[in-house]
Amino acid sequence: MHVAHGRAAGQPSEQRTATFTGAVHMDPVLATGDVMVNNVVFTPGARTHWHRHPGGQLLVVTAGRGIVAGRSGDAHVLGPGDVVWTEPGEEHWHGGCRDSLLVHTAVSHGTTQWLDAVGEEDYDAAHQPDPGPLAPAP
């Protein structure tokens, strides 16, 4: 049994750079065997590079608005309480919307396999404007 009290003891928060676009900060929560748990803060427009996890990845959004997208072109705007499961080996990226931070807890199974950067064209194609509150039915 492993218990984490909010973050991994003795592990500093770090700004991620080589495999991210924009300012992204990671706070380690738990590392055990092939499972890594991190709280990640993306500034507006910041995002991961394309990547995959041999055992899959679970994302739990805790604040802000962001995007998750797959190589198939499937993209989703995310908000607090949303949960995403990416299948083992599925190439994807995630990050903040242009107008919002994104904070999520990432549970990654296996060593992350980093790929190419997400270009502006791919980011723009996945970014959907906030539809706002639903209009009342007539």
N, C-alpha and C positions, 0 to 999 in steps of 0.2 A: 504494500500500500504506500502511495506517495501523497503527501498533503502539501499544497502550496498555499501560503498565507498572502495571496495577492500578487506576489512576485518572487522570483528566485533569489534567495539570500546570497549576497556577495556578487551578484551579477549586475553590472552597470547598464543603465539605459544607453542606447547608442543611436546615432543618426546613421541611417542606411544610405549608401551611395552607389556602389558599383552595379547593383542590379535593380535600381529604382530610378525613376525620373522625378525630380522635384524633391522637396524636403519631407522625409519620412523618418519617424522615430519609433524605435522598437523597445519594448520593456519585457524582458524575459520573465515568464511566470513559472514554467516547469519544463525540465528536459529529463526524459527517462527512456533509455533504449532508443527506439526508433520514433518516439513521439516527442514533438516540440510544441509547447504552448507559449504564445507571445501575444501581448497587447500591442497593437500597432496603430499609430496616429499618422494619417496622411493629411498634409495641408491641401488646400484647394488645387486641383489639377495634378497633384502628385499621384504616382502609380508605380506598381511593380513592373518589371519586364515580364514578357511571356515566360511561363514556367510550368512545371508539372511535378507531381509528387507520386512516387511509386505506390504508396498506400492510400492516396487521396488526401483531401484537405477539407476541414470544416471551418467555416467562418461564421461568427456570431457578431452582428453589428450592434454596437452599444450607443453610438452617438453619430450625428451628422447624416450626410447623404453621400452615397458613392455608387460605383459601378463595378460589376463583375462581368467579364466577357470571355467567350471561348473562341477557338479558331474557326468554329463552324459559323461564326457570325452571331450566335446567340448572345444577347446582352441584356442585362437587367439593372435598373436603378434600385438601389437598396436604401433602407432607412432603419432606425432603431428597432430591434426585435427581430429583424430578418435573419434567417439562417440559410447558409448556402453549403451544399455538399458538392465538391468536385470529385468525380470518379478517379480511381487510380490511373495515372498516366494521361489524364485529360489536360491538354494545354490551355492555359487561361491566364488572365491578369485581373487585378482589382486595384481600385484607388478612389480618390475623392472626386466628386463632381467639381466643375470649374468654380462654383460659388459656395462650396461647403467643405469643411473638414470631414473626414471619415475616420471613425474609431471602431476597430473591431478586434475581437479575440480570434486568433488563428490557431487551429490545432492541426499540425502538419504531420503526416504519417510517412516516415522515410526521409531520406536526404533530398532536399529540394534540388531539382535539375533546372538551372537557369538557362534561358534561351535569349533571343534578341529583344531589343527595346521595343516598346509599343510606340509607334510613330503617331504624329499628330493626326494623320488621316484616319488611322484605326481608332484613336481616342475619340475624335469628333464623330465618327460613325456610330460609336457605342453610346455617346453622351446624349441623353434625352432630357429636354427641359422639364422642370417640375410642372406637372399638370395642375397643381394647386388643388383646393378642395373641390369635391364633386358638386356639380350644379344640381339643384333640386329638380326633381321630375316635374314636368308641366302638369 
